[in-house]
């Protein structure tokens, strides 16, 4: 009997290539004029969330932002950075994640521990309640010599999925659907250890004829009511795609035994789905000793003095990766 290699066994698992965790997979369904990206995040996400030992409600929120950032940032066709950031009045007043091409991602959450504990005790710990009211900013940074592009959407108690849909509706005028799922799962063979996982799927209606993709008219406008939901009134392609996506359960987005390609096949095999080579997403911070030194070099003498501890050392800790840096204050005098 001829023994099989690990790679051969992996391919046979789903009878096609298997991207696995931490890999964004682009796809399109030509017959429905839709395209999108899908991802399952495992070790990379668990590293980010475990590093800070976030309370579970905070970790779940940040995980959703990480998935959304991976889905949107991996679409960049140039060297740059894509940033998703919330600023709100809730117990979790800031969430930020940035994706640097080709696939480096980092994330951080800021929260008020006392307010969070009170909200949980009162049962007001839904994602919407913890975020509160504020804004979600999505920023494309093409480098120091290019102008930044930023879109801002209000956070008014809606879920991050709803906010993402609103962003594309307002800023891009592209019919878009987003599905996000987050959970802690028990890892087999690790004595009941739990690890964070997340999954996401982004679907967009991109027909060749632009008039087919027009969005519904805004309330009070003079557009046709039959256009509601996006897409031409005589074209059911987008509605069919939405109906198929609505059948996806959260555990399917998360289950490592399903995999992204297998999930896409389940959804669109009758219509014919095509997947493309994707992007690996890694947990990597962009901080460095040189960058922090450059920031300290811009400090005034008074700011340097205020930042110096009793032993004459300036200590800086990166909020994203928790790495500590120490500098002799004399270097900046």
N, C-alpha and C positions, 0 to 999 in steps of 0.2 A: 504494500500500500504506500502510495506517495504521500508524504506529509505536506500539509499546507502551511504557507507562511502566514504570519499575523496579518499582513496587509490583505492577502487573499481572503482570509476569514472575515476581515472587516468589511470588505466589499460585498461578500455574500450575505452579510447580515441584513442588508436592505435591498440587495440586488442592484445597487447603484452606489455611487460615491457617498461617503458619509462624513460630513463636515465636522461633527462633534461640537463640543462646547467652545465658547469664546470665539466664534467665527461667524461673521455676518454674511449671509448668502443672498445675493441679488437674484431676482427672478422676473419673468414676465409670462403673461397668458395672452398670446396674440389674438386669439379669437374673441376675447372680452375687452381688448385694448386696455389692459391693466398691467402695471408693473409694481414691483415693491422690493422689500428686503425683509428677511426674517433672521432671528438669532436666538440662541440659547446660551445664557451666561452661567458658568459654573465656578471653577477655581478662581478666575479673575475677580468676579464679584465678591466671592467669599473672603478673599484677601482684603479687599477694600473695606468691607463692612466690619470684619473681625479686628482689623488693625485698631479701630477706634472704640470697639466694644460698645457700639451704639445701642440704646434701648430698642427693643423690637419695633415699636411703632415708627421710630425715626429711621431705622434701617430699611423698613419696607418702603418708606417714602423715597429715600435716597436711591434704593435699588430701581424704582420706577424711573427716576431721572437718569440713572446710568443706562438703562435699556433704551430709553428714548434718545439719549445722546449718541449711543452706538449706532442706532438705526439711521439717524439723520447725519451724523458726522461722517460715517463711512461712505456717504454719497459725494463727498468733496472730490473734485477732479483736479485739484491743484494742491500745492503744498500750503498748508495753513492750519487753522484751528477753528473748531466749532464749539461754542460755549452755550450751555443751558443753565440759567440761574433764576431762582425765585427770590423775591423779597416781599415778605408779608408781615402781618401783625399777629400771627398765631404763635403758639408755643414753639413751633419749628419755623423760625423766621427767615432762614436762608438755606437753600440747597443749591449746590453748584457742581457741575461736572463739565469737563472739557475733553474734547477729542482732538489730538494732534496727529495729522497724517504722518505715516500711513495707517497707524493703528494703536497709538498710545492713549490711554484713558486714565483719568484720575477724578476723584470726587470727594466732596466734603459736605457735612451738614452742621449747622449751628442751631442750638436749641436752648431754651430756658428750662433747666431741670425741674425747678419748683413748679412752674406752670404746666409742664408736661405731666408731672406726677398728679397734680390736681385734676387735669383733664382726664387722665386715665381713671382716677378714682370716681369721677362723676359720669363715666361712660361716654364722654365726649372725645373719643380717641379715633374717630374716623379720619381718613387722610384729609378730607375737606376741612374738618374742624381743626385739625392740628396745623394746617397751613394758614387758615384764616383768609383775610382779604389782602390783596396786593397785586403784584405783577409777575409775569413770567417773561424773561427776555431770552431771545435766541439770537446769538451773535456769530457772524462769520468774519474771521480775522484772516486776511490774506497776507499779512506780514507788515513790517514797519513802513513800507513805501506805498502801501495800498490803503484805500479808504475802507473802513469797517462798514459792514452792513448789519443792521440790527432790527429785529421785529419784536414788538412788545404786545403781549396779550394780557388782559385783566384776569386775575384770579379772584373769583367771587363765590367760592363754594363749590365749584365744579371739580371733577376729577382731572388728573393730568391727561388722561385719554381725551376728554372733552376739550381741554385747553389746546391740545395739539391739533385737534380737528379745527378749532376756531382759528388757530394761527394760519393754517393752510387756506382756510376759507377767506380770511381777511387779507393776508399778505401775498399768497401765491395764486389765489383763485383756481385751485386745483382740488377737485373732489378727492378727499383723502379719508381713509379709515385707519385707526390705530388700535391694536390690542396689546395690553401689557399684563403680565402675570408674575407674581413674586411669592416665594414660599421657602420655608426651611424644611429640609428633608433629612431623614435618617439615612446615613451612609452604611450600606451593608459591609460587614467585616470590620467595622471600626467601633465596636462595642457601644452602639447606640449614639455615636457622635452625629451631630446635626450640622449641615452645611447649607449656606444660602444658594438658591438658584433663582433664575429669572428667565423669562422668555418674552419675545415681542414680535409683532408682525405689522408691517406698514404696507398699505395697499393704496395705489393711486390710479385714477382714471386718466389715461393719456392717449386719447384717440388722435389720429392723424388730422382730422378735421376739427379745428379749434372750437367751432360753434357747438359741437357735440358735447364738449366738456364744460360749457358755461354753468356757473353756479346759480343757485336759486336767488331770486331777487331779494334784496333786503326788505325788512318789514316796512310797509308804507310806500314802497316803490311802485312802479307801474309795469313791472314784469309780469309774465304769465304765471299764474299760480300752479299750473300743471308742471312747471319746471322744477318745483320744489324737490330738494334732495340731490340736485346736480344731474347733468346729463340731458341730452335732447329728449323731448317728450315721446318721440317715436323710437327711441333707442333704449332697450332694456338691459344692455350689457353691464352697465354699472350696478343696476339693481340686482342682477343675477350674481355678480361678484360679491356684493354686500350680503346677500342671502347665504352664499356659501361660507363666507367668513364668519357669519353669525353662528354657524354650527360648531365652531372650534371651542372646546372647553379649556379652562385655565390649566388643568393638569396636562393637557396635550402640549401646551406651549412649554411646559416645564419638564416633561418626562424625557430623561436622556435615552430611554430605549425606543422612543418614537423618532427623535431626530428631526432636523429641519426639513431635509429632503423628503423624508417619508410623510411628514405632515403636509407639505405642499402637494405631494402626489395624492394623498387622501382628498384634499380639497378640490384640486383642479385636473385630475387625470382625464376626465371626460372631455374637458375643453383643450387639454394639451398644455402643460406647463413646462417651461424651459428654465433651468437654473444655470447660473454662471459662477465662475471662480470668484470666491469671496475674499473677505479681509479678516485676518486674524486680529483680535483685540487683546491687548496686553495691559496689565497694571503697571504703569510707568509714570513717575512724576517728572516734571521738567525742572524741578528745583536743582540748584547746584551751589557749591561754595562760591564760585565766581559770580553768579547772579546776585547772591545775597550780599557779597562784598561790594558790588556795584551800587546796590541800593544804599548800603551804609555809607559809601563814599559821597552820596548826595546829601547826607544829613548835615545839619549845622552843628557847630561845636556844642551848643546847648542840648540838641537832640542826642548827640553822642553821649554827653554827660548823663542825661536822664536815662539812657539805655544801659549804662554801665553798672554792673553789680559791685558789691563791696570788694570782691577779689580782683577787680579791674578787668573783668571779662564781660563781653557782650554775648549773650546766648540767644539764639534764634531757633525756633522749632517750626518746621513746615506744617501748616495746618492740613495739608493733603496726605502726605506720607509719614508724618510724625518724626522725620529725621531731624536730629539736633545738630546745630552748628555752633561753634564757639570761636570768638575772635578776641584778640588782645586789643583793648580799647586804645592803646598807644599807637596802633597802626593808623588811626584815623585822626590823630591830633596834629 
